[in-house]
Amino acid sequence: MLTHALLALSKYHPVVIEGMGNYDPRAAATVASNVHSQLQRHWSEQDSHADDTRPKLIITQGDPLSERGVSAITPVVAKLLGAERGLVCLDPEIASYHAPNADRDNVILEMQYSELVAVLEREKGKGIVRHLETAVDQSLKEKNARRTYLGKPPLKDYFRDFALLQEVSLPSVRVMMYIPPSDHLTPTNHLGYQGSLSTDLRRYHCCSHSAGY
């Protein structure tokens, strides 16, 4: 069963923003301004965007508030867009610390990882999340192999949980923005990590962020 938050998401045009944490050395205000400019340029180049009158909703993934990184950047982008924010967090049985530490300023919708998994499996079939898990595991295996070669320790176990949160968030949010069905569909906009695993979605429904984020 879809929750109230998931059903409400279809009333918005979601903008998924991902990126580095508080180890990002760049000034948050500068990055946010660049991201905002690129979003505006991206939308101006899409004829379909003019027909989508839904308010924007900035979707973030539970980073605690800090002076730098994605948690500092997204509130500024939301302010520049005049938008409110939505929040996606890991379930407490996966990471009990994640949701309590998330920044909730200007957040009007909150969803859990398991809810997004249910959306994907309902729309795309039971095997879709297993496919993402396999891809994440392979990616982490390759990263750890490189780290071993460089004499570094393997990544912590929690990297897998947060990688899956990232990979599930984009396609599930895109599914939910189409409920209820309509004749005109507008793609989700996404600004995030290069080398992510939801390749097809990011290839066709992302705007470049190389200069800004």
C-alpha angles and dihedrals in degrees: 000000000000115000124231091255093053093048091047091053091073089068091065140063101235122216111196113206121187132167149122124332128234091308089076104117095204125100108261095219092054094048092046091052091051092047091049092051092049092049091052091049091047092053094044089058093054116081091198093059093071089063094053107087096170116121117256119253119197110220117206133175109233104277113164114245114270139158094256139027133041096323090058094042102050097059089053093049089049091052092048090051094042087236137142124227140245125205132214119191138175115258114263092247089059099042115357092189097053105079097037091055097046120116108246102179109137091359114146101166128043128186136178128228093245091056091054091047089054091051093051095046092048093051102032104026136263094284098060097085092043087055090053091047091053091049092048092048091051092048092050091047090055093046092050091049089056091047091052090051089052092048094250126135119254120269116272118263092249091068088077093054094051093043089055091048089055095046095047096044100065101049094040093049089050090053092049095050087065095059118132093034118248137181092244121057125189120197123242114253116228133189112183153109121340113235095035120158106236086080102166094048093047093046095055104026106039132090118219117262100175094117097041110030 
